[in-house]
Amino acid sequence: MSRLAVTVHRFSLVTVYGSRFTAFMFLADIPEKQPALLSLIYTAGFALLALLLLVSLLFARARRRSALEAVAPADLPPEVRQRLGATSTNRGLQALRLGFILLALAVFGFHVYWAEYAAATNDRFQELSYKDLRNRRLSESTLRGWILDRTGSLDHALALYRRAPNGQIVRDYPLDTEMAQLLGSDRGDPGLERALFGIQSEAAPEALDVVEGRDIKQPANLDVRLTIDSELQKEAVAQLRDRHGAAVVLNPQTGEVLAMYSNPSYSLKAAQDEEAWIRLEANKRDNPLVNRALGAYYVPGSTFKTVVMTAAFLNGMQDSVFSGYPGGYEAEPGAKPITDDNGSCEVCGPMHIDMALMISSNQYFAQMAVKLGPERLAATAKLLGIGTYDNPNDLLRGRKRPDIWNASNDAVKRALAPRESTILANPKMRRYDLALEGFGQGYAGQQTPLQMAMVVSAIGNLQGQLMKPKVEYDLPPAVFSQVMTPQIAAEERQLMGLVTMGPRGTGASVFAPVTAQGITSGGKTGTAQKEVPEYDPKTGEPKTVKKVERDRRGNPIREYEEVVLSPEKRIDSWFLCIAPLDRPQLAIAVIIEGGGYGARAAAPVAAALVLKARDLGLLTVTGQAPQQPQPGQQQPPQGQQTPQPRATPRPRATPAARHNGAAKNANAAQ
């Protein structure tokens, strides 16, 4: 369809829908008139009551002398005379009057809260607001704008209006399941549809308009252009098909969300049916209504080593040398030894951070976390948007973080607000717990895919800044925090390049096709074990077992249901990626539930997204394809240099030397 034809078609839709809106308001005027009139009567009655109470208080204060006091002898003691006055005789009535005023104010405050503030602060209110008939009528009576992808082309509209065969004008979603969790429906948690085109109205003026029969004029809604690329979004869907997980693709220089998908998803069209919606809500095994990219907690595994690496650089500890031990590293006496994935040590003996990141040494990063301490680790985590707590019970609070987003209004921030990712950072925490956090286990196990995409985005930013994610194309970029210097960011990118292009990189074989296309990249694999419930295959509900809590004497106190955990832990597959390495335009986080090793399931998804982004023109490839070094080769062939890890310790560099040397390859063979 040509742009002119589409424009004419949209004009006809507006004309038809406008006439339907007028008819709708005429019919809706009748059932809403009585509630509106009662609202006005309540407001007027409350104002009159408040006025009468105020007048009575002033009048009572002016007539403090009672008739008995006027005829009493003048030589009465002051305490006796006080008992004869109006203050004493009316004290009980005044207390009742004051109590009534407080109750009236409490009732009025209750109404003010639900009318003005609940929509912004109360999560439960937002979930159930779609059931409010008034809200639904207002929403349906206003023509929403079209939602376009980043190209701005009408042919790539993500939400538009079409004329149905029966002549009705209906909202249509070309990417129905692909964009469902971002756009959202008129039920459940608000998505971009309700956030971008929500109607703000004042209660009393609107009630007066309804009673007097005047039409309620709503401002026209313009089209909205998102940062999402529809073709890259479809590629993410194709890569995650038949698997549970999520993928997030950001531009680390601007914070633009290029793609965000969570699988399983649901159909926006099917969700219009109430019975279908109830079935979606009841499916706790697949949780199709949950946007895993924003609202699911995962154990990050080795991807969290990027956070520890950043903390090491920020505190001048990146040249620290730690050893791998065949029997594992013991963080404290009596603690379980921490080993690498092979049950021993990938590198037995001293190693630097570049080798440790390339081979993903648990022992190295456990020792690094202990050396850093909880305070330094917490300071870095906060810069990256991760919440830090002293009490383990606070780690799963799951509070929302709308402040992370760069958006045009608070409604959009609330609609996309992720659950807060958290770590424990108690100054008195055990060394063993801190060591577990160092390689993404233990108390670091509450990370969302968006959060991990933000971590790698900060490394990919040329200025070392963490940009606030944004989905509205026309908004200027906004900085969340200055995480590191540009020199440190450049050094960290070179370290991540070892994972996808180094001789022993855990993701090198998977990214070989990407490298062959001339695209330099960096990454980090991650493998994490997570306890999960057992599910009933018939109902899809988690299995439970009845438990009895007893006191010290063995007497039952209460009975409760406890979820049965699967005897085998689920092994999740992670991969973080930045590309191209010299000027990153992609920052990717992929999680595949039950996918196994990071290089097995998640890394191929990230590699496919990089190649698709290249085909779509979302990244610019510069330079020649780096050649993979052969075993024992110290320097790559002439052309672009491939990062090389240090094999033996070297003297620690001064901060000035580290910063001045950022332009060269910090990991070239020594």
C-alpha positions as CSV (number, residue, x, y, z in Angstrom):
1,M,0.0,0.0,0.0
2,S,1.4,3.4,-1.0
3,R,1.9,6.1,1.7
4,L,-0.8,8.3,0.0
5,A,-3.2,5.4,0.0
6,V,-2.5,4.6,3.7
7,T,-3.0,8.3,4.6
8,V,-6.3,8.4,2.8
9,H,-7.4,5.2,4.5
10,R,-6.4,6.6,7.9
11,F,-8.4,9.8,7.2
12,S,-11.5,7.7,6.5
13,L,-11.0,5.8,9.7
14,V,-10.7,9.0,11.7
15,T,-13.9,10.3,10.0
16,V,-15.9,7.1,10.7
17,Y,-14.5,6.7,14.2
18,G,-15.2,10.4,15.0
19,S,-18.9,9.9,14.2
20,R,-19.0,6.8,16.3
21,F,-17.4,8.7,19.2
22,T,-20.1,11.4,19.0
23,A,-22.9,8.7,19.1
24,F,-21.1,6.9,21.9
25,M,-21.0,10.0,24.1
26,F,-24.7,10.7,23.5
27,L,-25.6,7.2,24.6
28,A,-23.0,7.1,27.5
29,D,-24.5,10.4,28.8
30,I,-27.5,8.6,30.4
31,P,-26.1,6.0,32.7
32,E,-23.3,8.2,33.9
33,K,-25.5,11.2,34.8
34,Q,-26.7,9.8,38.2
35,P,-23.2,8.9,39.5
36,A,-21.9,12.3,38.4
37,L,-24.7,14.1,40.1
38,L,-24.1,12.2,43.3
39,S,-20.4,13.1,43.2
40,L,-21.3,16.8,42.9
41,I,-23.8,16.5,45.8
42,Y,-21.2,14.8,48.0
43,T,-18.6,17.5,47.1
44,A,-21.1,20.3,47.8
45,G,-22.4,18.7,51.0
46,F,-18.9,18.2,52.3
47,A,-18.0,21.8,51.6
48,L,-21.1,23.1,53.3
49,L,-20.5,20.9,56.4
50,A,-16.9,22.1,56.7
51,L,-18.1,25.7,56.5
52,L,-20.8,25.2,59.2
53,L,-18.3,23.5,61.5
54,L,-15.8,26.3,61.0
55,V,-18.5,28.9,61.8
56,S,-19.6,27.1,64.9
57,L,-16.1,26.9,66.2
58,L,-15.6,30.6,65.8
59,F,-19.0,31.4,67.3
60,A,-18.2,29.2,70.4
61,R,-14.9,30.8,70.8
62,A,-16.6,34.3,70.8
63,R,-19.1,33.3,73.5
64,R,-16.9,31.7,76.2
65,R,-18.9,33.3,79.2
66,S,-21.9,31.2,80.3
67,A,-25.0,32.5,82.0
68,L,-24.0,30.9,85.3
69,E,-20.6,32.5,85.2
70,A,-22.2,36.0,84.8
71,V,-24.2,35.8,88.1
72,A,-21.5,34.0,90.2
73,P,-19.8,35.9,93.0
74,A,-16.6,37.7,91.9
75,D,-14.5,36.2,94.7
76,L,-14.8,32.6,93.5
77,P,-11.4,30.8,93.1
78,P,-10.2,30.7,89.5
79,E,-10.4,26.9,89.3
80,V,-14.1,27.0,90.3
81,R,-14.9,29.8,87.9
82,Q,-13.3,27.8,85.1
83,R,-15.7,25.0,85.7
84,L,-18.6,27.3,85.3
85,G,-17.5,28.5,81.8
86,A,-18.5,27.2,78.4
87,T,-15.1,25.6,78.0
88,S,-15.9,23.0,80.6
89,T,-19.5,22.4,79.9
90,N,-18.9,22.0,76.1
91,R,-15.6,20.1,76.3
92,G,-17.3,16.8,75.5
93,L,-19.2,18.3,72.5
94,Q,-16.1,19.9,71.2
95,A,-14.3,16.5,71.3
96,L,-17.1,14.9,69.4
97,R,-17.1,17.7,66.9
98,L,-13.3,17.5,66.4
99,G,-13.5,13.7,66.0
100,F,-16.2,14.1,63.3
101,I,-14.1,16.6,61.4
102,L,-11.2,14.2,61.5
103,L,-13.4,11.3,60.2
104,A,-14.8,13.5,57.5
105,L,-11.3,14.5,56.4
106,A,-10.2,10.9,56.4
107,V,-13.1,9.9,54.1
108,F,-12.3,12.8,51.8
109,G,-8.6,11.9,51.8
110,F,-9.5,8.4,50.9
111,H,-11.4,9.6,47.9
112,V,-8.7,12.0,46.9
113,Y,-6.1,9.2,47.0
114,W,-8.0,6.8,44.8
115,A,-9.0,9.5,42.4
116,E,-5.7,11.3,42.0
117,Y,-2.8,9.2,43.3
118,A,-3.6,5.5,43.2
119,A,-3.1,5.3,39.4
120,A,0.5,6.4,39.9
121,T,1.5,4.7,43.1
122,N,-0.7,1.6,43.7
123,D,0.3,-1.5,41.7
124,R,-2.9,-3.3,42.5
125,F,-5.0,-0.4,41.4
126,Q,-3.2,-0.4,38.0
127,E,-3.8,-4.1,37.6
128,L,-7.5,-3.8,38.1
129,S,-8.1,-0.4,36.4
130,Y,-9.2,-2.1,33.2
131,K,-12.3,-3.3,35.1
132,D,-13.4,0.3,35.7
133,L,-16.3,0.9,33.2
134,R,-15.6,4.6,33.1
135,N,-12.0,4.1,32.3
136,R,-12.8,1.7,29.5
137,R,-15.4,4.0,28.0
138,L,-13.0,6.9,28.0
139,S,-10.3,4.8,26.5
140,E,-12.6,3.4,23.8
141,S,-14.0,6.8,23.0
142,T,-10.7,8.3,22.0
143,L,-8.9,7.5,18.8
144,R,-5.4,6.4,19.7
145,G,-2.4,7.2,17.5
146,W,-0.6,4.6,15.4
147,I,2.5,3.0,16.9
148,L,5.3,2.8,14.4
149,D,8.7,1.0,14.7
150,R,12.0,2.9,14.4
151,T,11.8,3.2,10.6
152,G,8.7,5.4,11.0
153,S,7.2,3.7,8.0
154,L,3.4,3.2,7.9
155,D,4.1,-0.3,6.4
156,H,5.9,-1.2,9.7
157,A,3.2,-0.1,12.0
158,L,3.1,-2.0,15.3
159,A,-0.5,-0.8,16.2
160,L,-3.0,0.7,13.9
161,Y,-6.7,0.8,13.0
162,R,-8.4,-1.3,10.3
163,R,-12.0,-1.5,9.1
164,A,-13.4,-4.9,10.0
165,P,-15.6,-6.8,7.5
166,N,-18.7,-5.8,9.5
167,G,-17.7,-2.1,9.1
168,Q,-16.4,-1.6,12.6
169,I,-13.1,0.1,13.3
170,V,-10.8,-2.1,15.3
171,R,-7.4,-1.8,16.7
172,D,-5.0,-4.2,14.9
173,Y,-1.5,-5.4,15.8
174,P,0.6,-6.8,13.0
175,L,3.0,-8.3,15.5
176,D,0.4,-9.7,17.7
177,T,2.3,-12.1,20.0
178,E,5.7,-10.6,19.2
179,M,4.9,-7.2,20.8
180,A,2.2,-8.3,23.3
181,Q,4.2,-7.9,26.5
182,L,5.4,-4.5,25.5
183,L,2.2,-3.1,24.1
184,G,-0.1,-4.7,26.7
185,S,-3.8,-5.1,26.5
186,D,-6.7,-3.3,28.2
187,R,-6.5,-5.9,31.0
188,G,-3.9,-6.6,33.6
189,D,-0.7,-4.6,34.0
190,P,-0.6,-1.5,31.8
191,G,1.6,-1.6,28.7
192,L,2.7,1.0,26.2
193,E,-0.8,1.2,24.7
194,R,-2.3,2.5,27.9
195,A,0.8,4.4,29.0
196,L,1.2,6.3,25.7
197,F,-2.5,7.0,25.1
198,G,-3.8,7.2,28.7
199,I,-6.5,9.8,29.3
200,Q,-6.0,12.3,32.1
201,S,-9.3,13.8,33.4
202,E,-10.3,15.9,36.4
203,A,-13.1,14.3,38.4
204,A,-15.3,17.3,39.4
205,P,-15.2,19.3,36.1
206,E,-15.9,16.1,34.2
207,A,-18.8,15.3,36.5
208,L,-20.3,18.7,35.9
209,D,-19.9,18.3,32.1
210,V,-21.8,15.0,32.3
211,V,-24.6,16.4,34.4
212,E,-25.1,19.3,32.1
213,G,-25.0,17.1,29.0
214,R,-21.9,18.6,27.5
215,D,-19.5,16.5,25.4
216,I,-16.2,15.7,27.0
217,K,-13.5,16.8,24.6
218,Q,-10.3,14.8,24.7
219,P,-7.1,15.9,23.0
220,A,-6.2,14.1,19.8
221,N,-3.5,11.5,20.2
222,L,-0.6,11.6,17.7
223,D,1.3,8.7,16.3
224,V,4.2,7.4,18.3
225,R,7.5,6.1,16.9
226,L,9.3,3.5,18.9
227,T,13.0,2.5,18.9
228,I,12.1,-1.1,18.3
229,D,13.1,-2.5,15.0
230,S,10.2,-4.8,13.9
231,E,12.5,-7.1,11.8
232,L,15.0,-7.5,14.7
233,Q,12.1,-8.2,17.0
234,K,10.9,-10.9,14.7
235,E,14.4,-12.4,14.7
236,A,14.4,-12.5,18.5
237,V,11.0,-14.3,18.3
238,A,12.3,-16.8,15.8
239,Q,15.4,-17.5,17.9
240,L,13.4,-18.1,21.1
241,R,10.7,-20.1,19.6
242,D,9.7,-23.2,21.6
243,R,12.1,-22.2,24.4
244,H,11.5,-20.3,27.6
245,G,13.6,-17.2,28.0
246,A,14.2,-13.6,27.0
247,A,16.4,-11.4,24.8
248,V,17.2,-7.7,25.1
249,V,19.0,-5.6,22.5
250,L,20.1,-2.1,23.4
251,N,22.2,0.6,21.7
252,P,24.8,1.3,24.3
253,Q,25.5,4.8,23.0
254,T,21.9,6.1,23.2
255,G,20.0,3.6,25.4
256,E,17.6,2.7,22.5
257,V,15.8,-0.6,22.9
258,L,16.1,-2.2,19.5
259,A,14.4,-5.5,20.5
260,M,12.9,-7.0,23.7
261,Y,11.1,-10.3,23.7
262,S,10.0,-12.8,26.3
263,N,8.9,-16.3,25.5
264,P,6.2,-17.7,26.0
265,S,4.1,-14.8,25.0
266,Y,0.4,-14.4,24.3
267,S,-2.0,-13.0,21.7
268,L,-3.4,-9.5,22.2
269,K,-6.4,-10.5,20.1
270,A,-7.1,-13.6,22.2
271,A,-6.7,-11.6,25.4
272,Q,-9.7,-9.6,24.6
273,D,-11.8,-12.6,25.6
274,E,-12.3,-12.7,29.4
275,E,-12.2,-16.5,29.6
276,A,-9.0,-16.6,27.5
277,W,-7.4,-14.0,29.8
278,I,-8.3,-16.0,32.9
279,R,-6.6,-19.1,31.4
280,L,-3.5,-17.0,30.7
281,E,-3.4,-15.8,34.3
282,A,-3.8,-19.3,35.6
283,N,-0.9,-20.7,33.6
284,K,1.8,-20.4,36.3
285,R,4.1,-22.9,34.6
286,D,4.7,-20.9,31.4
287,N,3.7,-17.4,32.8
288,P,2.9,-16.0,29.3
289,L,1.7,-12.7,30.9
290,V,5.1,-12.1,32.6
291,N,7.7,-10.2,30.6
292,R,10.7,-12.2,31.6
293,A,13.0,-9.4,30.3
294,L,11.7,-7.1,33.0
295,G,9.9,-9.1,35.7
296,A,11.7,-12.5,36.2
297,Y,14.6,-13.1,38.5
298,Y,17.5,-15.3,37.3
299,V,20.8,-16.4,38.7
300,P,23.3,-14.6,36.5
301,G,26.1,-17.1,36.7
302,S,29.4,-16.1,35.1
303,T,27.8,-13.1,33.4
304,F,28.0,-11.4,36.8
305,K,31.8,-11.5,36.4
306,T,31.5,-8.4,34.3
307,V,30.2,-6.5,37.3
308,V,33.2,-7.8,39.4
309,M,35.5,-6.9,36.6
310,T,34.2,-3.4,36.5
311,A,34.6,-3.1,40.3
312,A,38.2,-4.2,40.0
313,F,39.0,-1.6,37.4
314,L,37.3,1.2,39.4
315,N,39.3,0.3,42.4
316,G,42.7,-0.2,40.7
317,M,42.7,-3.9,41.3
318,Q,42.6,-5.2,37.7
319,D,46.2,-6.3,37.7
320,S,45.7,-8.5,40.7
321,V,47.0,-12.1,40.3
322,F,45.2,-15.0,41.8
323,S,45.9,-18.7,41.5
324,G,43.7,-21.6,40.5
325,Y,43.9,-24.6,42.8
326,P,43.3,-28.2,41.8
327,G,41.2,-28.8,45.0
328,G,39.4,-25.4,44.7
329,Y,39.6,-22.1,46.5
330,E,38.6,-22.1,50.2
331,A,37.1,-18.7,51.0
332,E,37.1,-19.4,54.8
333,P,38.1,-22.3,57.0
334,G,35.6,-25.1,56.7
335,A,33.8,-23.7,53.7
336,K,33.1,-25.7,50.6
337,P,35.9,-25.3,48.1
338,I,35.0,-23.2,45.0
339,T,36.1,-24.8,41.8
340,D,35.9,-24.0,38.1
341,D,33.3,-25.7,35.9
342,N,35.5,-28.7,35.4
343,G,35.5,-29.5,39.1
344,S,39.1,-28.4,39.5
345,C,40.9,-25.4,37.9
346,E,40.8,-24.4,34.2
347,V,44.2,-22.8,34.8
348,C,46.0,-24.2,37.8
349,G,48.4,-21.6,39.0
350,P,48.6,-17.8,38.9
351,M,46.6,-15.8,36.3
352,H,45.6,-12.3,35.4
353,I,42.1,-11.0,34.9
354,D,42.2,-11.3,31.1
355,M,42.9,-15.0,31.2
356,A,40.4,-15.5,34.0
357,L,37.6,-13.8,32.0
358,M,38.5,-15.7,28.8
359,I,38.3,-19.1,30.4
360,S,35.6,-18.0,32.9
361,S,37.5,-18.9,36.1
362,N,35.2,-19.1,39.1
363,Q,38.2,-19.3,41.5
364,Y,39.7,-16.0,40.2
365,F,36.6,-13.9,40.5
366,A,35.6,-15.4,43.9
367,Q,39.0,-14.3,45.2
368,M,38.6,-10.9,43.5
369,A,35.2,-10.3,45.2
370,V,36.7,-11.2,48.6
371,K,39.6,-8.8,48.0
372,L,37.2,-6.0,46.8
373,G,35.0,-6.4,49.9
374,P,31.2,-5.8,50.0
375,E,31.5,-2.0,50.2
376,R,33.4,-1.6,46.9
377,L,31.3,-4.2,45.2
378,A,28.1,-2.4,46.4
379,A,29.4,1.0,45.1
380,T,29.9,-0.5,41.6
381,A,26.5,-2.3,41.6
382,K,24.7,0.9,42.4
383,L,26.3,2.7,39.5
384,L,25.0,-0.1,37.3
385,G,21.4,0.2,38.7
386,I,21.6,-2.9,41.0
387,G,20.1,-2.5,44.4
388,T,22.3,-3.4,47.4
389,Y,20.9,-4.6,50.8
390,D,22.3,-5.6,54.2
391,N,19.5,-8.0,55.0
392,P,18.9,-11.1,52.8
393,N,15.2,-10.9,53.4
394,D,15.1,-7.6,51.4
395,L,16.6,-9.2,48.3
396,L,13.3,-10.5,47.0
397,R,11.2,-7.4,47.7
398,G,10.8,-7.0,43.9
399,R,10.1,-3.3,44.1
400,K,9.8,-1.6,40.7
401,R,12.4,0.7,39.3
402,P,10.7,3.3,37.0
403,D,13.7,5.6,37.5
404,I,15.8,3.5,35.2
405,W,13.8,4.5,32.1
406,N,14.1,7.5,29.9
407,A,10.5,8.3,28.9
408,S,8.2,11.1,28.1
409,N,5.9,10.6,31.1
410,D,5.7,8.7,34.4
411,A,3.0,6.3,32.9
412,V,5.5,4.9,30.4
413,K,8.1,4.5,33.1
414,R,5.7,2.6,35.3
415,A,4.5,0.4,32.5
416,L,8.0,-0.7,31.7
417,A,9.5,-0.6,35.2
418,P,11.6,-3.7,35.8
419,R,11.9,-5.5,39.1
420,E,14.9,-4.3,41.0
421,S,17.9,-6.5,40.6
422,T,19.7,-7.0,43.9
423,I,22.7,-8.3,45.7
424,L,23.7,-8.7,49.3
425,A,26.4,-6.2,50.4
426,N,26.5,-6.5,54.2
427,P,29.8,-5.3,55.6
428,K,29.7,-8.3,58.0
429,M,28.7,-10.9,55.4
430,R,30.7,-14.2,55.3
431,R,33.7,-14.4,53.0
432,Y,32.2,-17.5,51.5
433,D,29.0,-15.7,50.6
434,L,31.0,-12.8,49.0
435,A,33.0,-15.3,47.1
436,L,29.9,-16.9,45.7
437,E,28.6,-13.5,44.5
438,G,31.9,-13.0,42.7
439,F,31.0,-15.5,40.1
440,G,27.2,-14.9,40.0
441,Q,25.9,-17.4,42.5
442,G,24.4,-17.2,46.0
443,Y,23.1,-13.8,47.0
444,A,23.6,-12.4,43.5
445,G,20.8,-14.5,42.1
446,Q,18.2,-11.8,41.5
447,Q,19.1,-10.3,38.1
448,T,16.8,-9.5,35.2
449,P,17.8,-9.8,31.6
450,L,17.3,-6.0,31.2
451,Q,19.7,-5.4,34.1
452,M,22.4,-7.6,32.6
453,A,22.0,-5.8,29.2
454,M,22.5,-2.5,31.1
455,V,25.7,-3.9,32.7
456,V,27.2,-4.8,29.3
457,S,25.9,-1.6,27.8
458,A,27.9,0.5,30.2
459,I,31.1,-1.3,29.1
460,G,30.1,-0.8,25.5
461,N,29.5,3.0,25.9
462,L,32.5,4.9,24.5
463,Q,32.3,7.4,27.4
464,G,31.8,4.7,30.1
465,Q,28.3,5.9,30.8
466,L,25.2,3.9,31.5
467,M,22.5,5.3,29.4
468,K,18.9,5.1,30.5
469,P,16.9,2.7,28.3
470,K,14.3,4.3,26.1
471,V,11.6,3.1,23.7
472,E,10.3,6.4,22.4
473,Y,12.4,7.3,19.3
474,D,12.2,11.1,19.5
475,L,13.5,11.4,23.1
476,P,17.1,12.7,23.5
477,P,19.5,10.2,25.2
478,A,19.7,10.5,29.0
479,V,22.5,9.3,31.3
480,F,21.7,7.1,34.3
481,S,25.3,7.3,35.7
482,Q,28.9,7.8,34.9
483,V,30.1,4.3,35.6
484,M,33.8,4.4,34.5
485,T,36.2,6.5,32.5
486,P,36.4,6.0,28.7
487,Q,39.8,4.5,29.1
488,I,38.6,1.8,31.5
489,A,35.6,1.1,29.2
490,A,38.0,0.5,26.3
491,E,40.1,-1.9,28.3
492,E,37.1,-3.8,29.5
493,R,35.9,-4.2,25.9
494,Q,39.2,-5.7,24.9
495,L,38.9,-8.2,27.8
496,M,35.4,-9.2,26.6
497,G,36.8,-9.6,23.1
498,L,38.9,-12.5,24.4
499,V,35.6,-14.4,25.1
500,T,34.5,-14.4,21.4
501,M,37.8,-14.0,19.6
502,G,40.5,-15.3,22.0
503,P,42.3,-18.6,21.6
504,R,40.5,-20.2,24.6
505,G,37.4,-18.0,24.6
506,T,34.3,-19.8,25.8
507,G,32.2,-18.2,23.0
508,A,34.8,-18.2,20.3
509,S,33.6,-21.2,18.3
510,V,30.0,-19.9,18.3
511,F,31.0,-16.5,17.2
512,A,33.4,-17.7,14.5
513,P,30.8,-17.0,11.7
514,V,30.3,-13.4,13.1
515,T,34.1,-12.9,13.2
516,A,34.3,-14.2,9.6
517,Q,31.9,-11.5,8.5
518,G,34.3,-8.9,9.7
519,I,32.4,-8.1,12.8
520,T,34.5,-7.8,16.0
521,S,32.6,-8.6,19.1
522,G,33.0,-9.1,22.8
523,G,30.9,-11.3,25.2
524,K,30.5,-13.3,28.3
525,T,29.0,-16.7,28.7
526,G,27.1,-17.7,31.8
527,T,25.7,-21.0,33.2
528,A,23.5,-21.0,36.3
529,Q,21.7,-23.5,38.4
530,K,18.3,-22.6,39.7
531,E,15.8,-24.5,41.9
532,V,12.4,-24.7,40.3
533,P,9.0,-26.2,41.3
534,E,7.6,-29.4,40.0
535,Y,4.4,-28.9,38.0
536,D,1.3,-31.0,37.6
537,P,1.2,-32.1,33.9
538,K,-2.6,-31.9,33.9
539,T,-3.3,-28.6,35.5
540,G,0.0,-26.8,35.0
541,E,-0.1,-25.7,38.6
542,P,3.0,-26.1,40.9
543,K,2.8,-29.3,43.1
544,T,2.4,-28.7,46.8
545,V,2.6,-30.8,49.9
546,K,0.8,-30.1,53.2
547,K,3.1,-29.2,56.1
548,V,2.4,-28.9,59.8
549,E,4.2,-26.4,62.0
550,R,4.6,-27.5,65.6
551,D,5.7,-25.9,68.8
552,R,8.5,-27.2,71.1
553,R,6.2,-29.8,72.6
554,G,5.2,-31.2,69.3
555,N,1.7,-29.7,69.3
556,P,0.4,-28.5,65.9
557,I,0.3,-24.7,65.4
558,R,-0.8,-24.4,61.8
559,E,-1.1,-26.2,58.5
560,Y,0.2,-24.8,55.3
561,E,1.0,-25.7,51.7
562,E,4.6,-25.8,50.5
563,V,5.7,-25.9,46.9
564,V,7.5,-29.1,45.9
565,L,10.9,-28.4,44.3
566,S,12.2,-30.5,41.5
567,P,15.0,-32.8,42.6
568,E,17.1,-31.6,39.6
569,K,18.1,-28.0,39.4
570,R,17.4,-26.2,36.1
571,I,20.5,-25.1,34.3
572,D,20.0,-21.8,32.6
573,S,22.1,-20.5,29.6
574,W,23.3,-16.9,29.5
575,F,25.2,-14.8,27.1
576,L,26.1,-11.1,27.1
577,C,27.5,-9.4,23.9
578,I,28.7,-6.1,22.5
579,A,29.4,-5.4,18.8
580,P,31.3,-4.1,17.0
581,L,34.1,-4.0,19.5
582,D,35.7,-0.7,18.4
583,R,32.4,1.3,18.4
584,P,29.6,-0.9,19.9
585,Q,26.2,-0.3,18.6
586,L,24.7,-3.4,20.1
587,A,24.5,-4.6,23.7
588,I,22.7,-7.9,24.0
589,A,21.6,-10.1,26.9
590,V,20.1,-13.5,26.3
591,I,18.7,-16.0,28.8
592,I,17.5,-19.5,27.9
593,E,15.8,-21.4,30.7
594,G,17.1,-24.9,30.9
595,G,19.5,-24.3,28.0
596,G,22.6,-25.7,29.7
597,Y,26.0,-24.1,29.1
598,G,26.0,-20.4,27.9
599,A,27.8,-21.3,24.7
600,R,25.3,-24.0,23.9
601,A,22.0,-22.2,23.8
602,A,22.2,-18.4,24.5
603,A,25.4,-17.6,22.6
604,P,24.0,-18.8,19.2
605,V,20.9,-16.6,19.7
606,A,23.1,-13.5,20.4
607,A,25.3,-14.3,17.3
608,A,22.1,-14.6,15.1
609,L,20.9,-11.2,16.4
610,V,24.2,-9.6,15.6
611,L,24.2,-10.9,12.0
612,K,20.5,-9.8,11.6
613,A,21.3,-6.3,12.9
614,R,24.1,-6.1,10.4
615,D,21.8,-7.0,7.6
616,L,19.3,-4.4,8.8
617,G,21.9,-1.7,8.9
618,L,21.8,-1.3,12.7
619,L,25.6,-1.6,13.0
620,T,28.4,-0.4,10.8
621,V,31.3,-2.8,10.2
622,T,34.7,-1.2,9.9
623,G,38.1,-2.8,9.3
624,Q,39.0,-6.3,8.2
625,A,38.0,-9.5,9.8
626,P,40.3,-10.5,12.5
627,Q,42.0,-13.9,12.0
628,Q,42.0,-16.5,14.8
629,P,45.5,-17.2,16.2
630,Q,46.8,-20.7,16.1
631,P,48.1,-22.5,19.2
632,G,51.4,-21.0,20.3
633,Q,51.0,-18.0,18.0
634,Q,52.0,-14.8,19.9
635,Q,50.9,-12.2,17.3
636,P,48.1,-12.4,14.8
637,P,48.8,-11.9,11.1
638,Q,49.0,-8.5,9.7
639,G,45.7,-6.6,9.9
640,Q,43.4,-6.1,12.9
641,Q,44.9,-7.5,16.1
642,T,43.2,-10.2,18.0
643,P,43.2,-9.9,21.8
644,Q,45.7,-12.1,23.5
645,P,45.7,-13.0,27.2
646,R,48.7,-12.7,29.4
647,A,50.0,-16.1,30.3
648,T,52.2,-15.0,33.3
649,P,52.0,-12.3,35.9
650,R,53.4,-8.9,35.2
651,P,54.2,-5.9,37.5
652,R,51.2,-3.9,38.5
653,A,50.8,-0.7,36.4
654,T,50.1,2.7,38.0
655,P,46.8,4.3,37.4
656,A,48.4,6.9,35.1
657,A,50.0,4.2,33.0
658,R,46.7,2.3,32.7
659,H,44.8,5.4,31.5
660,N,47.5,6.5,29.1
661,G,47.7,3.0,27.6
662,A,44.0,2.7,26.9
663,A,44.4,3.4,23.3
664,K,46.6,0.3,22.7
665,N,45.4,-3.2,23.1
666,A,45.7,-3.8,26.9
667,N,45.7,-7.6,26.3
668,A,48.3,-8.0,23.6
669,A,50.8,-10.8,24.1
670,Q,53.7,-9.7,26.4
